[in-house]
């Protein structure tokens, strides 16, 4: 092996070690920020209290059913008499 190859490999290995160390620091900072974000979201949700239950939709009344049935029957009768 050449002496220059050893120096180049050592320099490249040193650069890679430094890059890995920097990326690991960034990864650690990201994890810390995510934990702080989760904690802030939990605290905010406790301040707002539990979410209200969704309102139940009331079914149509008997009067609405009778009106729809009557309108349908009237339209059917009118259509039948016009066709005959």
C-alpha positions as CSV (number, residue, x, y, z in Angstrom):
1,X,0.0,0.0,0.0
2,X,1.0,3.5,-0.6
3,X,1.6,5.9,2.3
4,X,-0.7,8.5,0.7
5,X,-3.6,6.0,0.7
6,X,-3.3,5.5,4.4
7,X,-3.4,9.2,5.0
8,X,-6.4,9.7,2.7
9,X,-8.3,6.9,4.4
10,X,-7.5,8.2,7.8
11,X,-8.7,11.7,6.8
12,X,-11.9,10.3,5.2
13,X,-12.6,8.2,8.3
14,X,-12.1,11.2,10.6
15,X,-14.5,13.2,8.4
16,X,-17.1,10.4,8.5
17,X,-16.8,10.1,12.3
18,X,-17.3,13.9,12.6
19,X,-20.3,13.8,10.3
20,X,-21.9,10.8,12.2
21,X,-21.4,12.6,15.5
22,X,-23.1,15.8,14.1
23,X,-26.0,13.8,12.7
24,X,-26.4,11.9,16.1
25,X,-26.5,15.3,17.9
26,X,-29.2,16.5,15.5
27,X,-31.2,13.3,16.0
28,X,-31.0,13.8,19.7
29,X,-32.2,17.4,19.4
30,X,-35.1,16.4,17.2
31,X,-36.2,13.7,19.7
32,X,-36.0,16.3,22.5
33,X,-38.1,18.7,20.6
34,X,-40.7,16.0,19.8
35,X,-41.0,15.2,23.5
36,X,-41.5,18.8,24.3
37,X,-44.1,19.1,21.6
38,X,-46.0,16.1,22.9
39,X,-45.8,17.4,26.5
40,X,-47.2,20.8,25.3
41,X,-50.0,19.2,23.4
42,X,-51.0,17.1,26.5
43,X,-50.9,20.1,28.7
44,X,-53.1,22.1,26.2
45,X,-55.6,19.3,26.0
46,X,-55.9,19.2,29.8
47,X,-56.5,22.9,29.9
48,X,-59.3,22.6,27.4
49,X,-60.9,19.8,29.3
50,X,-62.6,16.8,27.8
51,X,-64.2,17.2,24.4
52,X,-67.9,17.6,24.5
53,X,-70.0,14.7,23.3
54,X,-71.4,15.1,19.8
55,X,-75.0,16.2,19.8
56,X,-77.4,13.4,18.9
57,X,-79.3,14.0,15.8
58,X,-83.1,13.9,16.4
59,X,-85.0,11.6,14.1
60,X,-87.8,13.2,12.0
61,X,-91.1,13.5,13.8
62,X,-94.3,11.6,13.0
63,X,-95.7,14.8,11.4
64,X,-92.8,15.0,9.0
65,X,-93.4,11.3,8.0
66,X,-97.1,12.0,7.4
67,X,-96.4,15.1,5.3
68,X,-93.8,13.3,3.1
69,X,-96.2,10.3,2.7
70,X,-99.0,12.6,1.7
71,X,-96.9,14.6,-0.8
72,X,-95.7,11.4,-2.4
73,X,-99.2,9.9,-2.5
74,X,-100.5,13.2,-4.0
75,X,-97.8,13.2,-6.7
76,X,-98.4,9.6,-7.5
77,X,-102.2,10.2,-7.9
78,X,-101.6,13.3,-10.0
79,X,-99.1,11.4,-12.3
80,X,-101.5,8.5,-12.6
81,X,-104.5,10.7,-13.5
82,X,-102.4,12.6,-16.2
83,X,-101.3,9.3,-17.8
84,X,-104.8,7.9,-18.1
